[in-house]
Amino acid sequence: MSVPKKRQTSSSVKQRRSHHSLKQIKLIKCPKCGRLIQPYHVCPFCGNYNGKEVIKIKVRKKSQ
């Protein structure tokens, strides 16, 4: 079994892990309802994608 000859410096380790950080989610406005959604996803509020209604959203009735 092979073993490293030299210890990895902390800067080398941190440089290798520089791409492991979390990225911020990009959001756009839905053209129909105006809520913020992820691009290239169906709007969970109105059910539209690319100008067409793809899924039907059930409307909750307000209980009195």
mmCIF file of the N, C-alpha and C atoms, coordinates in Angstrom:
data_MODEL
# 
_entry.id   MODEL 
# 
loop_
_atom_site.group_PDB 
_atom_site.id 
_atom_site.type_symbol 
_atom_site.label_atom_id 
_atom_site.label_alt_id 
_atom_site.label_comp_id 
_atom_site.label_asym_id 
_atom_site.label_entity_id 
_atom_site.label_seq_id 
_atom_site.pdbx_PDB_ins_code 
_atom_site.Cartn_x 
_atom_site.Cartn_y 
_atom_site.Cartn_z 
_atom_site.occupancy 
_atom_site.B_iso_or_equiv 
_atom_site.pdbx_formal_charge 
_atom_site.auth_seq_id 
_atom_site.auth_comp_id 
_atom_site.auth_asym_id 
_atom_site.auth_atom_id 
_atom_site.pdbx_PDB_model_num 
ATOM 1   N N  . MET A 1 1  ? 0.854   -1.180 0.000   1.00 0.00 ? 1  MET A N  1 
ATOM 2   C CA . MET A 1 1  ? 0.000   0.000  0.000   1.00 0.00 ? 1  MET A CA 1 
ATOM 3   C C  . MET A 1 1  ? 0.894   1.235  0.000   1.00 0.00 ? 1  MET A C  1 
ATOM 4   N N  . SER A 1 2  ? 0.597   2.187  -0.882  1.00 0.00 ? 2  SER A N  1 
ATOM 5   C CA . SER A 1 2  ? 1.442   3.367  -0.991  1.00 0.00 ? 2  SER A CA 1 
ATOM 6   C C  . SER A 1 2  ? 1.044   4.421  0.033   1.00 0.00 ? 2  SER A C  1 
ATOM 7   N N  . VAL A 1 3  ? 2.046   5.189  0.436   1.00 0.00 ? 3  VAL A N  1 
ATOM 8   C CA . VAL A 1 3  ? 1.850   6.236  1.435   1.00 0.00 ? 3  VAL A CA 1 
ATOM 9   C C  . VAL A 1 3  ? 2.470   7.517  0.880   1.00 0.00 ? 3  VAL A C  1 
ATOM 10  N N  . PRO A 1 4  ? 1.842   8.689  1.087   1.00 0.00 ? 4  PRO A N  1 
ATOM 11  C CA . PRO A 1 4  ? 2.433   9.929  0.589   1.00 0.00 ? 4  PRO A CA 1 
ATOM 12  C C  . PRO A 1 4  ? 3.800   10.209 1.235   1.00 0.00 ? 4  PRO A C  1 
ATOM 13  N N  . LYS A 1 5  ? 4.739   10.698 0.425   1.00 0.00 ? 5  LYS A N  1 
ATOM 14  C CA . LYS A 1 5  ? 6.066   10.977 0.961   1.00 0.00 ? 5  LYS A CA 1 
ATOM 15  C C  . LYS A 1 5  ? 6.086   12.226 1.829   1.00 0.00 ? 5  LYS A C  1 
ATOM 16  N N  . LYS A 1 6  ? 5.307   13.228 1.448   1.00 0.00 ? 6  LYS A N  1 
ATOM 17  C CA . LYS A 1 6  ? 5.295   14.494 2.198   1.00 0.00 ? 6  LYS A CA 1 
ATOM 18  C C  . LYS A 1 6  ? 3.878   14.801 2.634   1.00 0.00 ? 6  LYS A C  1 
ATOM 19  N N  . ARG A 1 7  ? 3.762   15.544 3.709   1.00 0.00 ? 7  ARG A N  1 
ATOM 20  C CA . ARG A 1 7  ? 2.456   15.973 4.221   1.00 0.00 ? 7  ARG A CA 1 
ATOM 21  C C  . ARG A 1 7  ? 1.902   17.073 3.309   1.00 0.00 ? 7  ARG A C  1 
ATOM 22  N N  . GLN A 1 8  ? 0.615   17.035 3.026   1.00 0.00 ? 8  GLN A N  1 
ATOM 23  C CA . GLN A 1 8  ? -0.010  18.075 2.213   1.00 0.00 ? 8  GLN A CA 1 
ATOM 24  C C  . GLN A 1 8  ? -0.116  19.358 3.038   1.00 0.00 ? 8  GLN A C  1 
ATOM 25  N N  . THR A 1 9  ? 0.299   20.471 2.466   1.00 0.00 ? 9  THR A N  1 
ATOM 26  C CA . THR A 1 9  ? 0.181   21.736 3.179   1.00 0.00 ? 9  THR A CA 1 
ATOM 27  C C  . THR A 1 9  ? -1.285  22.148 3.254   1.00 0.00 ? 9  THR A C  1 
ATOM 28  N N  . SER A 1 10 ? -1.594  22.969 4.240   1.00 0.00 ? 10 SER A N  1 
ATOM 29  C CA . SER A 1 10 ? -2.990  23.397 4.415   1.00 0.00 ? 10 SER A CA 1 
ATOM 30  C C  . SER A 1 10 ? -3.465  24.229 3.237   1.00 0.00 ? 10 SER A C  1 
ATOM 31  N N  . SER A 1 11 ? -2.554  25.005 2.622   1.00 0.00 ? 11 SER A N  1 
ATOM 32  C CA . SER A 1 11 ? -2.965  25.811 1.461   1.00 0.00 ? 11 SER A CA 1 
ATOM 33  C C  . SER A 1 11 ? -3.297  24.928 0.268   1.00 0.00 ? 11 SER A C  1 
ATOM 34  N N  . SER A 1 12 ? -2.558  23.831 0.077   1.00 0.00 ? 12 SER A N  1 
ATOM 35  C CA . SER A 1 12 ? -2.857  22.912 -1.028  1.00 0.00 ? 12 SER A CA 1 
ATOM 36  C C  . SER A 1 12 ? -4.207  22.253 -0.826  1.00 0.00 ? 12 SER A C  1 
ATOM 37  N N  . VAL A 1 13 ? -4.498  21.882 0.406   1.00 0.00 ? 13 VAL A N  1 
ATOM 38  C CA . VAL A 1 13 ? -5.774  21.247 0.712   1.00 0.00 ? 13 VAL A CA 1 
ATOM 39  C C  . VAL A 1 13 ? -6.913  22.230 0.471   1.00 0.00 ? 13 VAL A C  1 
ATOM 40  N N  . LYS A 1 14 ? -6.737  23.466 0.904   1.00 0.00 ? 14 LYS A N  1 
ATOM 41  C CA . LYS A 1 14 ? -7.793  24.473 0.734   1.00 0.00 ? 14 LYS A CA 1 
ATOM 42  C C  . LYS A 1 14 ? -7.986  24.835 -0.734  1.00 0.00 ? 14 LYS A C  1 
ATOM 43  N N  . GLN A 1 15 ? -6.908  24.863 -1.517  1.00 0.00 ? 15 GLN A N  1 
ATOM 44  C CA . GLN A 1 15 ? -7.039  25.138 -2.943  1.00 0.00 ? 15 GLN A CA 1 
ATOM 45  C C  . GLN A 1 15 ? -7.811  24.027 -3.645  1.00 0.00 ? 15 GLN A C  1 
ATOM 46  N N  . ARG A 1 16 ? -7.576  22.793 -3.249  1.00 0.00 ? 16 ARG A N  1 
ATOM 47  C CA . ARG A 1 16 ? -8.277  21.674 -3.856  1.00 0.00 ? 16 ARG A CA 1 
ATOM 48  C C  . ARG A 1 16 ? -9.762  21.714 -3.507  1.00 0.00 ? 16 ARG A C  1 
ATOM 49  N N  . ARG A 1 17 ? -10.087 22.166 -2.320  1.00 0.00 ? 17 ARG A N  1 
ATOM 50  C CA . ARG A 1 17 ? -11.479 22.202 -1.866  1.00 0.00 ? 17 ARG A CA 1 
ATOM 51  C C  . ARG A 1 17 ? -12.194 23.510 -2.192  1.00 0.00 ? 17 ARG A C  1 
ATOM 52  N N  . SER A 1 18 ? -11.596 24.351 -2.998  1.00 0.00 ? 18 SER A N  1 
ATOM 53  C CA . SER A 1 18 ? -12.189 25.660 -3.273  1.00 0.00 ? 18 SER A CA 1 
ATOM 54  C C  . SER A 1 18 ? -13.510 25.555 -4.022  1.00 0.00 ? 18 SER A C  1 
ATOM 55  N N  . HIS A 1 19 ? -13.735 24.470 -4.743  1.00 0.00 ? 19 HIS A N  1 
ATOM 56  C CA . HIS A 1 19 ? -14.962 24.298 -5.520  1.00 0.00 ? 19 HIS A CA 1 
ATOM 57  C C  . HIS A 1 19 ? -16.050 23.582 -4.740  1.00 0.00 ? 19 HIS A C  1 
ATOM 58  N N  . HIS A 1 20 ? -15.811 23.278 -3.480  1.00 0.00 ? 20 HIS A N  1 
ATOM 59  C CA . HIS A 1 20 ? -16.787 22.542 -2.676  1.00 0.00 ? 20 HIS A CA 1 
ATOM 60  C C  . HIS A 1 20 ? -17.807 23.450 -2.006  1.00 0.00 ? 20 HIS A C  1 
ATOM 61  N N  . SER A 1 21 ? -17.663 24.749 -2.140  1.00 0.00 ? 21 SER A N  1 
ATOM 62  C CA . SER A 1 21 ? -18.564 25.661 -1.441  1.00 0.00 ? 21 SER A CA 1 
ATOM 63  C C  . SER A 1 21 ? -19.948 25.639 -2.069  1.00 0.00 ? 21 SER A C  1 
ATOM 64  N N  . LEU A 1 22 ? -20.957 26.018 -1.297  1.00 0.00 ? 22 LEU A N  1 
ATOM 65  C CA . LEU A 1 22 ? -22.328 26.047 -1.793  1.00 0.00 ? 22 LEU A CA 1 
ATOM 66  C C  . LEU A 1 22 ? -22.522 27.262 -2.697  1.00 0.00 ? 22 LEU A C  1 
ATOM 67  N N  . LYS A 1 23 ? -23.282 27.084 -3.732  1.00 0.00 ? 23 LYS A N  1 
ATOM 68  C CA . LYS A 1 23 ? -23.567 28.177 -4.658  1.00 0.00 ? 23 LYS A CA 1 
ATOM 69  C C  . LYS A 1 23 ? -24.946 28.755 -4.338  1.00 0.00 ? 23 LYS A C  1 
ATOM 70  N N  . GLN A 1 24 ? -25.116 30.044 -4.582  1.00 0.00 ? 24 GLN A N  1 
ATOM 71  C CA . GLN A 1 24 ? -26.400 30.679 -4.354  1.00 0.00 ? 24 GLN A CA 1 
ATOM 72  C C  . GLN A 1 24 ? -27.357 30.304 -5.483  1.00 0.00 ? 24 GLN A C  1 
ATOM 73  N N  . ILE A 1 25 ? -28.607 30.013 -5.126  1.00 0.00 ? 25 ILE A N  1 
ATOM 74  C CA . ILE A 1 25 ? -29.603 29.613 -6.103  1.00 0.00 ? 25 ILE A CA 1 
ATOM 75  C C  . ILE A 1 25 ? -30.034 30.828 -6.911  1.00 0.00 ? 25 ILE A C  1 
ATOM 76  N N  . LYS A 1 26 ? -30.021 30.694 -8.231  1.00 0.00 ? 26 LYS A N  1 
ATOM 77  C CA . LYS A 1 26 ? -30.469 31.770 -9.111  1.00 0.00 ? 26 LYS A CA 1 
ATOM 78  C C  . LYS A 1 26 ? -31.986 31.743 -9.194  1.00 0.00 ? 26 LYS A C  1 
ATOM 79  N N  . LEU A 1 27 ? -32.624 32.902 -9.131  1.00 0.00 ? 27 LEU A N  1 
ATOM 80  C CA . LEU A 1 27 ? -34.072 33.001 -9.204  1.00 0.00 ? 27 LEU A CA 1 
ATOM 81  C C  . LEU A 1 27 ? -34.477 34.012 -10.262 1.00 0.00 ? 27 LEU A C  1 
ATOM 82  N N  . ILE A 1 28 ? -35.601 33.733 -10.926 1.00 0.00 ? 28 ILE A N  1 
ATOM 83  C CA . ILE A 1 28 ? -36.169 34.662 -11.897 1.00 0.00 ? 28 ILE A CA 1 
ATOM 84  C C  . ILE A 1 28 ? -37.642 34.857 -11.565 1.00 0.00 ? 28 ILE A C  1 
ATOM 85  N N  . LYS A 1 29 ? -38.255 35.884 -12.158 1.00 0.00 ? 29 LYS A N  1 
ATOM 86  C CA . LYS A 1 29 ? -39.685 36.118 -11.961 1.00 0.00 ? 29 LYS A CA 1 
ATOM 87  C C  . LYS A 1 29 ? -40.477 35.275 -12.941 1.00 0.00 ? 29 LYS A C  1 
ATOM 88  N N  . CYS A 1 30 ? -41.564 34.668 -12.443 1.00 0.00 ? 30 CYS A N  1 
ATOM 89  C CA . CYS A 1 30 ? -42.481 33.943 -13.317 1.00 0.00 ? 30 CYS A CA 1 
ATOM 90  C C  . CYS A 1 30 ? -43.194 34.970 -14.189 1.00 0.00 ? 30 CYS A C  1 
ATOM 91  N N  . PRO A 1 31 ? -43.223 34.768 -15.517 1.00 0.00 ? 31 PRO A N  1 
ATOM 92  C CA . PRO A 1 31 ? -43.847 35.773 -16.377 1.00 0.00 ? 31 PRO A CA 1 
ATOM 93  C C  . PRO A 1 31 ? -45.347 35.923 -16.162 1.00 0.00 ? 31 PRO A C  1 
ATOM 94  N N  . LYS A 1 32 ? -46.003 34.886 -15.635 1.00 0.00 ? 32 LYS A N  1 
ATOM 95  C CA . LYS A 1 32 ? -47.451 34.964 -15.463 1.00 0.00 ? 32 LYS A CA 1 
ATOM 96  C C  . LYS A 1 32 ? -47.835 35.519 -14.090 1.00 0.00 ? 32 LYS A C  1 
ATOM 97  N N  . CYS A 1 33 ? -47.313 34.903 -13.010 1.00 0.00 ? 33 CYS A N  1 
ATOM 98  C CA . CYS A 1 33 ? -47.754 35.315 -11.673 1.00 0.00 ? 33 CYS A CA 1 
ATOM 99  C C  . CYS A 1 33 ? -46.775 36.263 -10.983 1.00 0.00 ? 33 CYS A C  1 
ATOM 100 N N  . GLY A 1 34 ? -45.528 36.346 -11.467 1.00 0.00 ? 34 GLY A N  1 
ATOM 101 C CA . GLY A 1 34 ? -44.567 37.297 -10.922 1.00 0.00 ? 34 GLY A CA 1 
ATOM 102 C C  . GLY A 1 34 ? -43.822 36.820 -9.686  1.00 0.00 ? 34 GLY A C  1 
ATOM 103 N N  . ARG A 1 35 ? -44.022 35.582 -9.269  1.00 0.00 ? 35 ARG A N  1 
ATOM 104 C CA . ARG A 1 35 ? -43.299 35.062 -8.102  1.00 0.00 ? 35 ARG A CA 1 
ATOM 105 C C  . ARG A 1 35 ? -41.919 34.579 -8.526  1.00 0.00 ? 35 ARG A C  1 
ATOM 106 N N  . LEU A 1 36 ? -41.003 34.481 -7.549  1.00 0.00 ? 36 LEU A N  1 
ATOM 107 C CA . LEU A 1 36 ? -39.642 34.055 -7.846  1.00 0.00 ? 36 LEU A CA 1 
ATOM 108 C C  . LEU A 1 36 ? -39.585 32.535 -7.940  1.00 0.00 ? 36 LEU A C  1 
ATOM 109 N N  . ILE A 1 37 ? -39.016 32.040 -9.046  1.00 0.00 ? 37 ILE A N  1 
ATOM 110 C CA . ILE A 1 37 ? -38.858 30.606 -9.267  1.00 0.00 ? 37 ILE A CA 1 
ATOM 111 C C  . ILE A 1 37 ? -37.479 30.342 -9.836  1.00 0.00 ? 37 ILE A C  1 
ATOM 112 N N  . GLN A 1 38 ? -37.059 29.068 -9.840  1.00 0.00 ? 38 GLN A N  1 
ATOM 113 C CA . GLN A 1 38 ? -35.809 28.700 -10.477 1.00 0.00 ? 38 GLN A CA 1 
ATOM 114 C C  . GLN A 1 38 ? -36.007 28.667 -11.987 1.00 0.00 ? 38 GLN A C  1 
ATOM 115 N N  . PRO A 1 39 ? -35.000 29.100 -12.756 1.00 0.00 ? 39 PRO A N  1 
ATOM 116 C CA . PRO A 1 39 ? -35.138 29.053 -14.210 1.00 0.00 ? 39 PRO A CA 1 
ATOM 117 C C  . PRO A 1 39 ? -35.243 27.616 -14.711 1.00 0.00 ? 39 PRO A C  1 
ATOM 118 N N  . TYR A 1 40 ? -35.980 27.425 -15.811 1.00 0.00 ? 40 TYR A N  1 
ATOM 119 C CA . TYR A 1 40 ? -36.187 26.125 -16.452 1.00 0.00 ? 40 TYR A CA 1 
ATOM 120 C C  . TYR A 1 40 ? -36.915 25.135 -15.540 1.00 0.00 ? 40 TYR A C  1 
ATOM 121 N N  . HIS A 1 41 ? -37.768 25.635 -14.644 1.00 0.00 ? 41 HIS A N  1 
ATOM 122 C CA . HIS A 1 41 ? -38.607 24.806 -13.790 1.00 0.00 ? 41 HIS A CA 1 
ATOM 123 C C  . HIS A 1 41 ? -40.055 25.258 -13.939 1.00 0.00 ? 41 HIS A C  1 
ATOM 124 N N  . VAL A 1 42 ? -40.976 24.341 -13.698 1.00 0.00 ? 42 VAL A N  1 
ATOM 125 C CA . VAL A 1 42 ? -42.397 24.683 -13.714 1.00 0.00 ? 42 VAL A CA 1 
ATOM 126 C C  . VAL A 1 42 ? -42.688 25.533 -12.482 1.00 0.00 ? 42 VAL A C  1 
ATOM 127 N N  . CYS A 1 43 ? -43.475 26.586 -12.661 1.00 0.00 ? 43 CYS A N  1 
ATOM 128 C CA . CYS A 1 43 ? -43.837 27.443 -11.537 1.00 0.00 ? 43 CYS A CA 1 
ATOM 129 C C  . CYS A 1 43 ? -44.769 26.649 -10.609 1.00 0.00 ? 43 CYS A C  1 
ATOM 130 N N  . PRO A 1 44 ? -44.399 26.464 -9.334  1.00 0.00 ? 44 PRO A N  1 
ATOM 131 C CA . PRO A 1 44 ? -45.255 25.696 -8.431  1.00 0.00 ? 44 PRO A CA 1 
ATOM 132 C C  . PRO A 1 44 ? -46.500 26.457 -7.998  1.00 0.00 ? 44 PRO A C  1 
ATOM 133 N N  . PHE A 1 45 ? -46.584 27.742 -8.290  1.00 0.00 ? 45 PHE A N  1 
ATOM 134 C CA . PHE A 1 45 ? -47.717 28.552 -7.849  1.00 0.00 ? 45 PHE A CA 1 
ATOM 135 C C  . PHE A 1 45 ? -48.812 28.639 -8.916  1.00 0.00 ? 45 PHE A C  1 
ATOM 136 N N  . CYS A 1 46 ? -48.421 28.782 -10.196 1.00 0.00 ? 46 CYS A N  1 
ATOM 137 C CA . CYS A 1 46 ? -49.438 28.888 -11.246 1.00 0.00 ? 46 CYS A CA 1 
ATOM 138 C C  . CYS A 1 46 ? -49.403 27.718 -12.221 1.00 0.00 ? 46 CYS A C  1 
ATOM 139 N N  . GLY A 1 47 ? -48.333 26.897 -12.225 1.00 0.00 ? 47 GLY A N  1 
ATOM 140 C CA . GLY A 1 47 ? -48.266 25.711 -13.070 1.00 0.00 ? 47 GLY A CA 1 
ATOM 141 C C  . GLY A 1 47 ? -47.842 25.974 -14.501 1.00 0.00 ? 47 GLY A C  1 
ATOM 142 N N  . ASN A 1 48 ? -47.273 27.120 -14.790 1.00 0.00 ? 48 ASN A N  1 
ATOM 143 C CA . ASN A 1 48 ? -46.876 27.458 -16.163 1.00 0.00 ? 48 ASN A CA 1 
ATOM 144 C C  . ASN A 1 48 ? -45.403 27.167 -16.391 1.00 0.00 ? 48 ASN A C  1 
ATOM 145 N N  . TYR A 1 49 ? -45.114 26.787 -17.650 1.00 0.00 ? 49 TYR A N  1 
ATOM 146 C CA . TYR A 1 49 ? -43.735 26.616 -18.096 1.00 0.00 ? 49 TYR A CA 1 
ATOM 147 C C  . TYR A 1 49 ? -43.672 27.025 -19.552 1.00 0.00 ? 49 TYR A C  1 
ATOM 148 N N  . ASN A 1 50 ? -42.802 27.939 -19.868 1.00 0.00 ? 50 ASN A N  1 
ATOM 149 C CA . ASN A 1 50 ? -42.592 28.399 -21.249 1.00 0.00 ? 50 ASN A CA 1 
ATOM 150 C C  . ASN A 1 50 ? -43.880 28.945 -21.863 1.00 0.00 ? 50 ASN A C  1 
ATOM 151 N N  . GLY A 1 51 ? -44.683 29.644 -21.071 1.00 0.00 ? 51 GLY A N  1 
ATOM 152 C CA . GLY A 1 51 ? -45.898 30.275 -21.567 1.00 0.00 ? 51 GLY A CA 1 
ATOM 153 C C  . GLY A 1 51 ? -47.089 29.351 -21.686 1.00 0.00 ? 51 GLY A C  1 
ATOM 154 N N  . LYS A 1 52 ? -46.960 28.103 -21.233 1.00 0.00 ? 52 LYS A N  1 
ATOM 155 C CA . LYS A 1 52 ? -48.066 27.154 -21.330 1.00 0.00 ? 52 LYS A CA 1 
ATOM 156 C C  . LYS A 1 52 ? -48.375 26.590 -19.947 1.00 0.00 ? 52 LYS A C  1 
ATOM 157 N N  . GLU A 1 53 ? -49.658 26.272 -19.713 1.00 0.00 ? 53 GLU A N  1 
ATOM 158 C CA . GLU A 1 53 ? -50.031 25.643 -18.445 1.00 0.00 ? 53 GLU A CA 1 
ATOM 159 C C  . GLU A 1 53 ? -49.734 24.150 -18.551 1.00 0.00 ? 53 GLU A C  1 
ATOM 160 N N  . VAL A 1 54 ? -48.781 23.690 -17.758 1.00 0.00 ? 54 VAL A N  1 
ATOM 161 C CA . VAL A 1 54 ? -48.350 22.303 -17.842 1.00 0.00 ? 54 VAL A CA 1 
ATOM 162 C C  . VAL A 1 54 ? -49.009 21.451 -16.764 1.00 0.00 ? 54 VAL A C  1 
ATOM 163 N N  . ILE A 1 55 ? -49.167 22.005 -15.578 1.00 0.00 ? 55 ILE A N  1 
ATOM 164 C CA . ILE A 1 55 ? -49.832 21.287 -14.496 1.00 0.00 ? 55 ILE A CA 1 
ATOM 165 C C  . ILE A 1 55 ? -50.946 22.158 -13.950 1.00 0.00 ? 55 ILE A C  1 
ATOM 166 N N  . LYS A 1 56 ? -52.000 21.516 -13.487 1.00 0.00 ? 56 LYS A N  1 
ATOM 167 C CA . LYS A 1 56 ? -53.103 22.261 -12.899 1.00 0.00 ? 56 LYS A CA 1 
ATOM 168 C C  . LYS A 1 56 ? -52.890 22.326 -11.393 1.00 0.00 ? 56 LYS A C  1 
ATOM 169 N N  . ILE A 1 57 ? -52.990 23.523 -10.857 1.00 0.00 ? 57 ILE A N  1 
ATOM 170 C CA . ILE A 1 57 ? -52.784 23.743 -9.435  1.00 0.00 ? 57 ILE A CA 1 
ATOM 171 C C  . ILE A 1 57 ? -54.168 23.831 -8.770  1.00 0.00 ? 57 ILE A C  1 
ATOM 172 N N  . LYS A 1 58 ? -54.343 23.062 -7.709  1.00 0.00 ? 58 LYS A N  1 
ATOM 173 C CA . LYS A 1 58 ? -55.597 23.123 -6.970  1.00 0.00 ? 58 LYS A CA 1 
ATOM 174 C C  . LYS A 1 58 ? -55.606 24.381 -6.108  1.00 0.00 ? 58 LYS A C  1 
ATOM 175 N N  . VAL A 1 59 ? -56.726 25.086 -6.133  1.00 0.00 ? 59 VAL A N  1 
ATOM 176 C CA . VAL A 1 59 ? -56.852 26.310 -5.349  1.00 0.00 ? 59 VAL A CA 1 
ATOM 177 C C  . VAL A 1 59 ? -57.502 25.939 -4.022  1.00 0.00 ? 59 VAL A C  1 
ATOM 178 N N  . ARG A 1 60 ? -56.861 26.343 -2.937  1.00 0.00 ? 60 ARG A N  1 
ATOM 179 C CA . ARG A 1 60 ? -57.437 26.072 -1.618  1.00 0.00 ? 60 ARG A CA 1 
ATOM 180 C C  . ARG A 1 60 ? -58.553 27.043 -1.333  1.00 0.00 ? 60 ARG A C  1 
ATOM 181 N N  . LYS A 1 61 ? -59.620 26.536 -0.758  1.00 0.00 ? 61 LYS A N  1 
ATOM 182 C CA . LYS A 1 61 ? -60.725 27.401 -0.373  1.00 0.00 ? 61 LYS A CA 1 
ATOM 183 C C  . LYS A 1 61 ? -60.454 27.918 1.035   1.00 0.00 ? 61 LYS A C  1 
ATOM 184 N N  . LYS A 1 62 ? -60.750 29.197 1.240   1.00 0.00 ? 62 LYS A N  1 
ATOM 185 C CA . LYS A 1 62 ? -60.566 29.778 2.565   1.00 0.00 ? 62 LYS A CA 1 
ATOM 186 C C  . LYS A 1 62 ? -61.706 29.329 3.459   1.00 0.00 ? 62 LYS A C  1 
ATOM 187 N N  . SER A 1 63 ? -61.372 28.755 4.585   1.00 0.00 ? 63 SER A N  1 
ATOM 188 C CA . SER A 1 63 ? -62.422 28.313 5.514   1.00 0.00 ? 63 SER A CA 1 
ATOM 189 C C  . SER A 1 63 ? -62.863 29.490 6.361   1.00 0.00 ? 63 SER A C  1 
ATOM 190 N N  . GLN A 1 64 ? -64.186 29.602 6.552   1.00 0.00 ? 64 GLN A N  1 
ATOM 191 C CA . GLN A 1 64 ? -64.716 30.740 7.311   1.00 0.00 ? 64 GLN A CA 1 
ATOM 192 C C  . GLN A 1 64 ? -65.193 30.300 8.663   1.00 0.00 ? 64 GLN A C  1 
# 
